[in-house]
């Protein structure tokens, strides 16, 4: 139950900063050029790489592409990684990791596959292993803001707040635009570091971008509570609960209780 609750929360935290439905491997300055997107759309690939497709349909389409599409190794890596992403959405993290492994075997410079495998390991509570995957993604593509953001969150869960904050700062610098997720992640790292006033500032930025960002509301409420402002804390907790009725259970697993 604990891993399930954390996994559900991670989906919302990671979604904006690290899109799980990447269709082609990103190219970094030290990476071989990624394979071109299939021009003739091999069998099943169009549904396989479509993030809006039903996860079951994506799994079937990716399997068809792998088995019948006569794919190049680069396209096969994309198919395996997208099948893993669909399995992740269904909560099948072990199955996802197996497919991410195959995508990486086929294309060792596939940064997004490492990051996506890190997401699956994070959902399983394998935080140290997730850090290793994000680190490899960063090595391959050092300009990947989402990889730094994800590693920041994993470090924060582990209580390694200095490392977490350094990564969140880098993610914010690298990101092409400011998102609520970036500041929510740093806010969480600051809370874990017991820097509550700084955390509130970041949560305020996150909520200025997205006023209905439930984890930022809860995190800010927790920071207010630790500073002794129970009235503001209660208001934030209640608002977050309206947006996500299960938010209190999810955040307990990350150490942010309302008591």
Secondary structure in CASP SS format (residue, H / E / C, confidence):
PFRMAT SS
TARGET T0000
AUTHOR 0000-0000-0000
METHOD secondary structure of the structure
MODEL  1
X C 1.00
X H 1.00
X H 1.00
X H 1.00
X H 1.00
X H 1.00
X H 1.00
X H 1.00
X H 1.00
X H 1.00
X H 1.00
X H 1.00
X H 1.00
X H 1.00
X H 1.00
X C 1.00
X C 1.00
X C 1.00
X C 1.00
X C 1.00
X C 1.00
X C 1.00
X C 1.00
X C 1.00
X C 1.00
X C 1.00
X C 1.00
X C 1.00
X C 1.00
X C 1.00
X C 1.00
X C 1.00
X C 1.00
X C 1.00
X C 1.00
X C 1.00
X C 1.00
X C 1.00
X C 1.00
X C 1.00
X C 1.00
X C 1.00
X C 1.00
X C 1.00
X H 1.00
X H 1.00
X H 1.00
X H 1.00
X C 1.00
X C 1.00
X C 1.00
X C 1.00
X C 1.00
X C 1.00
X H 1.00
X H 1.00
X H 1.00
X H 1.00
X H 1.00
X H 1.00
X H 1.00
X H 1.00
X H 1.00
X H 1.00
X H 1.00
X H 1.00
X H 1.00
X H 1.00
X C 1.00
X C 1.00
X C 1.00
X C 1.00
X H 1.00
X H 1.00
X H 1.00
X H 1.00
X H 1.00
X H 1.00
X H 1.00
X H 1.00
X H 1.00
X H 1.00
X H 1.00
X H 1.00
X H 1.00
X H 1.00
X H 1.00
X H 1.00
X H 1.00
X C 1.00
X C 1.00
X C 1.00
X H 1.00
X H 1.00
X H 1.00
X H 1.00
X H 1.00
X H 1.00
X H 1.00
X H 1.00
X H 1.00
X H 1.00
X H 1.00
X H 1.00
X H 1.00
X H 1.00
X C 1.00
X C 1.00
X C 1.00
X C 1.00
X H 1.00
X H 1.00
X H 1.00
X H 1.00
X H 1.00
X H 1.00
X H 1.00
X H 1.00
X H 1.00
X H 1.00
X H 1.00
X H 1.00
X H 1.00
X C 1.00
X C 1.00
X C 1.00
X H 1.00
X H 1.00
X H 1.00
X H 1.00
X H 1.00
X H 1.00
X H 1.00
X H 1.00
X H 1.00
X H 1.00
X H 1.00
X H 1.00
X H 1.00
X H 1.00
X C 1.00
X C 1.00
X C 1.00
X C 1.00
X H 1.00
X H 1.00
X H 1.00
X H 1.00
X H 1.00
X H 1.00
X H 1.00
X H 1.00
X H 1.00
X H 1.00
X H 1.00
X H 1.00
X H 1.00
X H 1.00
X C 1.00
X C 1.00
X H 1.00
X H 1.00
X H 1.00
X H 1.00
X H 1.00
X H 1.00
X H 1.00
X H 1.00
X H 1.00
X H 1.00
X H 1.00
X H 1.00
X H 1.00
X H 1.00
X C 1.00
X C 1.00
X C 1.00
X C 1.00
X C 1.00
X H 1.00
X H 1.00
X H 1.00
X H 1.00
X H 1.00
X H 1.00
X H 1.00
X H 1.00
X H 1.00
X H 1.00
X H 1.00
X H 1.00
X H 1.00
X C 1.00
X C 1.00
X C 1.00
X H 1.00
X H 1.00
X H 1.00
X H 1.00
X H 1.00
X H 1.00
X H 1.00
X H 1.00
X H 1.00
X H 1.00
X H 1.00
X H 1.00
X H 1.00
X H 1.00
X C 1.00
X C 1.00
X C 1.00
X C 1.00
X H 1.00
X H 1.00
X H 1.00
X H 1.00
X H 1.00
X H 1.00
X H 1.00
X H 1.00
X H 1.00
X H 1.00
X H 1.00
X H 1.00
X H 1.00
X C 1.00
X C 1.00
X C 1.00
X H 1.00
X H 1.00
X H 1.00
X H 1.00
X H 1.00
X H 1.00
X H 1.00
X H 1.00
X H 1.00
X H 1.00
X H 1.00
X H 1.00
X H 1.00
X H 1.00
X C 1.00
X C 1.00
X C 1.00
X H 1.00
X H 1.00
X H 1.00
X H 1.00
X H 1.00
X H 1.00
X C 1.00
X C 1.00
X C 1.00
X C 1.00
X C 1.00
X C 1.00
X C 1.00
END
